[in-house]
Amino acid sequence: MAKDEISRADELQGLGWAPEDVRRYAELWDYRHRWGAINLEPEDRAFLRRAEAALPKRPTGGKGGMKKTIQEKSHYRWLAFHLEAMRASPQEQGLAEGEQGAWPVLLEEELRLLEELQPVLGLPDTLKARDLVAVREELVAAATAGGRTLEYDFNAPLEDLRQRESSSWKPLRGEGNADGSYPVLGAEAAAEFRSRVAAELGERMRATFPSLQS
């Protein structure tokens, strides 16, 4: 059976599976995704087979098959989730006219670049996308000198999501990173930062995602 490149826990939840079973599926899927199924207990492998058999079959990409748009890919939705959480935060709501958080600017540009470059965002791309965590940190750190810095809990939105539904998404700034620095830029600095992100992040994305390499 072909394995999905992203967890489909949300679909199991929509089918009425119990929250503990959805959570178990997400955890087992993540383990298999990382390490393979060889070390799973037989009952865990049987549970995964049962869960995957319950899921609706996806189009194979043949004639009449529907291809996911970039906006439907898990990696894109993960970035968009964090961006929307920031936009709704008290930190962003309390900014002066013309000010912008460096992180939302960066994520806006990253999402725009994904729409422009159209990587496949299959398993090879999503594995390599982990390298961009350090790139984001470097870019934002360089922007810190251009304005003031607030505090923001980057992990809270994801923790809140996991209270409501099963999710295999990871923290934006990496596991175990408790840094809450949230640089805020004035209008001119934000425009300069956006241009820098577009150039540097675009170059790194082209070099990072296998599907974008010729």
C-alpha positions in Angstrom: 0.0 0.0 0.0 1.4 3.4 -0.9 2.0 5.5 2.1 0.7 9.1 2.4 3.3 11.9 2.4 1.3 13.8 5.1 -0.7 12.5 8.0 -4.5 12.3 7.3 -5.5 12.4 11.0 -7.9 15.3 10.3 -9.8 13.0 7.8 -10.1 10.3 10.4 -11.5 12.8 12.8 -14.0 13.9 10.2 -15.0 10.2 9.8 -16.0 10.2 13.4 -13.0 8.3 14.9 -12.5 8.7 18.6 -9.9 11.4 19.6 -7.6 8.9 21.2 -7.6 6.7 18.1 -7.0 9.8 15.9 -4.1 10.7 18.2 -2.7 7.2 18.1 -2.8 7.2 14.3 -1.0 10.5 14.1 1.7 9.3 16.5 2.2 6.0 14.7 2.1 7.7 11.3 4.8 10.1 12.5 7.0 7.3 13.8 6.7 5.3 10.6 7.3 8.4 8.5 10.6 9.0 10.4 11.9 5.5 11.1 9.9 3.0 9.1 7.4 0.3 10.2 9.9 -2.4 11.0 10.1 -1.6 14.7 6.4 -1.1 15.2 4.5 -3.7 17.2 2.3 -6.0 15.2 -0.9 -4.5 16.7 0.4 -1.0 15.8 1.0 -2.0 12.2 -2.5 -3.6 12.1 -4.0 -0.4 13.6 -2.3 1.7 10.8 -3.6 -0.7 8.2 -7.1 -0.5 9.6 -7.0 3.3 9.7 -5.7 3.7 6.2 -8.3 1.2 4.9 -11.0 3.5 6.4 -9.7 6.6 4.7 -11.2 7.5 1.3 -9.0 6.6 -1.7 -7.2 9.6 -3.2 -6.8 10.1 -6.9 -3.7 8.6 -8.3 -2.9 11.4 -10.7 -4.1 9.5 -13.7 -6.7 10.7 -16.2 -9.4 12.7 -14.3 -7.3 12.8 -11.1 -7.3 16.0 -9.0 -3.9 17.4 -8.1 -3.5 19.3 -4.9 -2.9 23.0 -5.2 0.1 24.5 -3.4 -2.3 26.0 -0.8 -3.6 22.6 0.1 -0.2 21.1 0.8 0.5 20.5 4.5 3.8 22.6 4.5 2.0 25.6 3.1 -0.9 25.2 5.5 1.5 24.9 8.4 3.2 28.2 7.6 -0.2 29.9 7.0 -1.4 28.6 10.3 1.4 30.3 12.2 1.0 33.5 10.1 -2.7 33.8 10.9 -1.9 33.2 14.6 0.5 36.1 14.6 -1.8 38.4 12.8 -4.5 37.8 15.4 -2.1 38.2 18.4 -2.2 41.1 20.8 1.4 41.9 19.7 0.3 42.6 16.1 -3.0 44.2 17.1 -1.2 46.7 19.3 1.4 47.9 16.7 1.6 51.5 15.7 0.6 52.6 12.2 3.2 51.5 9.7 4.9 49.0 12.1 5.1 45.3 11.2 6.4 42.2 12.9 9.4 40.7 11.2 8.0 37.2 11.5 4.8 37.9 9.7 6.7 39.7 6.9 9.0 36.7 6.5 6.1 34.2 6.5 4.1 36.3 4.0 7.1 36.3 1.6 7.7 32.6 2.2 4.1 31.7 1.3 4.3 34.1 -1.8 7.5 32.3 -2.9 5.9 28.9 -2.6 3.0 30.1 -4.8 5.5 31.5 -7.3 8.0 28.6 -7.4 5.5 25.8 -7.1 7.6 23.1 -5.5 6.1 19.6 -5.4 6.2 19.6 -1.5 6.2 15.8 -1.5 8.3 13.9 1.0 11.8 14.8 -0.4 10.9 18.5 -0.3 9.3 18.5 3.2 12.3 16.6 4.6 14.7 19.2 3.2 12.4 22.1 4.3 13.6 21.5 7.9 16.8 23.2 6.8 14.9 26.5 6.4 14.3 26.7 10.2 17.9 28.0 10.5 17.5 30.3 7.5 14.4 32.0 9.0 16.3 32.5 12.3 19.3 34.1 10.5 17.0 36.5 8.6 15.0 37.6 11.6 18.1 38.0 13.7 19.6 40.3 11.1 16.4 42.4 11.2 16.4 42.8 15.0 18.7 45.9 14.9 16.1 47.7 12.7 13.5 48.2 15.4 12.1 47.2 18.8 11.5 43.7 20.2 8.4 42.3 21.8 7.8 38.8 23.3 5.5 36.3 21.6 4.8 32.7 22.5 5.5 30.9 19.3 4.4 27.5 20.7 1.0 28.5 22.2 -1.0 28.4 18.9 0.2 24.9 18.1 -0.5 23.7 21.7 -4.0 25.2 21.5 -4.6 23.4 18.1 -3.5 20.1 19.6 -6.0 20.6 22.4 -8.8 20.8 19.9 -7.6 18.2 17.3 -4.8 15.8 16.5 -1.9 17.4 14.6 1.6 16.3 13.5 2.7 19.8 12.8 5.9 21.0 14.5 6.8 24.3 16.2 7.8 27.0 13.8 11.1 27.7 15.4 12.0 24.0 16.0 11.4 21.6 18.9 12.6 22.8 22.3 13.1 26.4 21.2 11.6 28.7 23.8 12.9 31.9 22.3 10.0 34.4 22.2 11.8 37.4 20.6 9.5 39.1 18.2 11.2 42.0 16.4 8.9 44.9 15.2 10.0 47.0 12.3 9.0 50.5 11.1 7.6 50.9 7.6 11.0 51.6 5.9 12.8 48.8 7.7 10.0 46.4 7.0 10.1 47.2 3.3 13.9 46.6 3.3 13.5 43.4 5.2 10.8 42.1 2.9 13.1 42.7 -0.1 15.9 40.9 1.6 13.7 37.9 2.5 12.4 37.6 -1.0 15.9 37.5 -2.4 17.7 35.4 0.2 14.9 33.0 1.1 14.0 32.5 -2.6 17.6 31.6 -3.4 17.7 29.1 -0.4 14.4 27.6 -1.3 15.6 26.9 -4.9 18.7 25.3 -3.5 16.9 23.3 -0.8 13.8 21.8 -2.4 14.8 18.8 -4.7 11.8 19.4 -6.9 13.1 22.9 -7.8 16.6 21.7 -8.8 17.3 21.0 -12.4 
